[in-house]
Structures are given as structure tokens and as C-alpha cells.
């Protein structure tokens, strides 16, 4: 039996990278996985990877998955997503908030439209989705909410390094807000048996087509493939809330703490 047998997991931003890896790992552990992004088909994004690819890979490996298109910047889409997953699989046991829209622009040049979009997708959407799934989790007396963060949430060291001007301030603000949301919600739900944690990659290979100031490259010996985050996510979403909740966790440190081998591709 898989450790997530019978569980329903919703993973946002699962077309590629960390989200796709988490979805695949959860499905391999027995979960029925709902994956979401703005679109499901090829040809609608300039980046490689689609929800169809994620679902196809999971099914080919013997897992259960279904794709649900949703624009998480739109409140009605979030409500529809939660309802569609509930109708298809039942109440969500595990929510992974991974979706992100990110612009790396210095604060002096940041537009209000971009700032609002980033906060809507990376802060408001995780909170709203949590609100939508918490009632079902409370009714069952268990649940897991995992918010994917970043080392960008850490405060810069002064004097700043050479990468300080690359425009990561607003991104860091979003991730810092997500981490504070995670610990606060964990405290609120502590007696309900619902675990809430934040998880960030220690040093992850970037998703093709993206540029992040804190990421590394394929040939870096310290780089971690998305499968490392997936292993850490599984560890946080299988343990009872009494054991692992309210954590601001980093993938490699968490795996070392729990005695779990660091996976490779």
C-alpha cells in the first residue's frame, strides 16, 4: 500500500518543475491527484510542459491524476476549481500551493498591475484555497496544507551582494507573506489535526524558460532536481499534524533531519 492511499491531493502550478514533480511523487504514493494551471494543452504557453504532460506521465506510471484548468488570479476560478475537484474525487486531503506568477523588476520600476497580480496568485490564492478546503479537513479531523516558498523570503544581508539589483524584492515579499501565513494558519488549526507547513528548495535547478536570481544550473554539484522538493513535500504531507506542522522547512535540511535519502532524477 502507498502511504497516501485514499488521499485526494490538489497541486497548483503543476505543468512543470516542482509542481509536476510533487504531483508525480504523491500519485506514486497512492494519492488521487488533481493538478491545476491556467491551461491544460500544449501551444498555450511559451514554456515547455503542460498539465497534459503531467497527467500523462502519472497515468503511464500507474497513478491516478486529472487536470483542471484555472486562473488562480480570478476568485471565481479558484472556487470553481475547488468544486470541480470535490465533485470528481471528493474532499481535498492535501493542498499544495505551488502556483506563481513572478516578475523580477526593481521596486522603482514595478507597476501596480504586476504587483497586484503577483500578490493575488502567490498570497491571496493560497489563502482562499485553504479557506475552501479547511471545512472538509476539519470534518475528517485531518489534512495537510503545504505552501511552496523560496530562499528569497529571507532578509538580504547588508551590505548587499552583486545580485541585489536583479529585482527580487517583490518576489521575496510574496514568499515572506506566504511563510507567515503558513505558521499562523498552523497555529489556528493545531487542534483540528490539520498540518500547515512551508517548504522551500535549498538550491534548485531552474525550470526551463524561467530566470530566478537565487537558482543554480544543471552542472552545479550542489543543485537539487525537483525530485528533492517532491520527497520533502511527501514527508510533510504524510506525517500527522502533531508531529510536523508550523515549519518553515528547506528541502535538503528536512530530508537530512528525517533521515530520508536525497533523491536523484
Beta strands, then each sheet from edge to edge (+ up, - down):
strand 1: 8-12
strand 2: 32-37
strand 3: 64-69
strand 4: 94-97
strand 5: 143-148
strand 6: 194-200
strand 7: 248-250
sheet 1: 3+ 2+ 1+ 4+ 5+ 6+ 7+
end
